């Protein structure tokens, strides 16, 4: 269908912060903004993925949209046949198509209607790692696997599954070992939770990636798939993360949350034996692993069968194999449960970021 461009338009001088608000305001519409100059001429497009890549490149919330938008987006000319426009959307794998007049002014937008969106949907598999013993939690996991610890009367694993289901990801594999029957008895085949669940049973501790090597042949993903730890809470939209991975054409994408290191002293920047600058109490930001990944199915071949293998091992093997390994900057809220105090903090985290904020089914 063809609609007014009003909701999609953002000025090239607007900030990334303003852009993020506008993207959120799009609701169920395609999450793409069209960047125009002061004369309403189209100069680019911008998505959530473009913003996150901008953060990696060092841009801030105050940077202008013009600095990070994609220049020269795919466009349709005024009067173009509707069927041809639909083909442009399909071939270029975009979710909306700007329509411009003869002088480049944006006049309308072609978006896929409900039928087209439904037919274009792909089945996404999410694999949740839930086989660990959670030893650091002491007595809390004596008779209960860590992912089944309750937060606001729900197991952690249920909160994760609901978050996946909410964005249309309904095919889920759960890796189990320690007290795995507790998980199977609770979730069964997933029908009561609106998903389809298969279980991958570890015969022994196999690390954070080892179970990928024992997925039965008939269950192995045929397209990119998600992997996430079963002991975390986040407001991340997992489909947004998945789309970032696909659109960037990465083979392996890890979700990295910013971690700041503050140096409480001034220090000289030295080249050779010459001081070229002096920085006063600088703050360095690094992206640290969050336990959320998206992988190409081809990478499973790098996981040895029935051997202990951690996700960092798979990252290194993928890099050695010349795979495209990228990072998704996590700006959403995140909390990981590892020790008793972090489990207690999870209850407050859930209250602050899930209850009454549209994240609860």
Helices and strands as residue ranges (DSSP letters): E 2-3, G 6-8, E 9-11, H 16-25, E 32-36, E 42-47, H 48-56, H 65-68, E 70-71, E 75-77, H 82-92, E 96-100, E 106-111, H 114-120, E 125-129, G 135-141, G 146-148, E 150-151, E 154-155, H 156-166, E 171-176, H 180-187, G 191-193, E 196-201, G 210-214, G 217-219, E 225-229, E 232-234, H 238-247, E 252-262, E 266-271, E 274-280, E 283-295, G 297-302, H 311-320, E 325-330, E 334-336, H 340-353
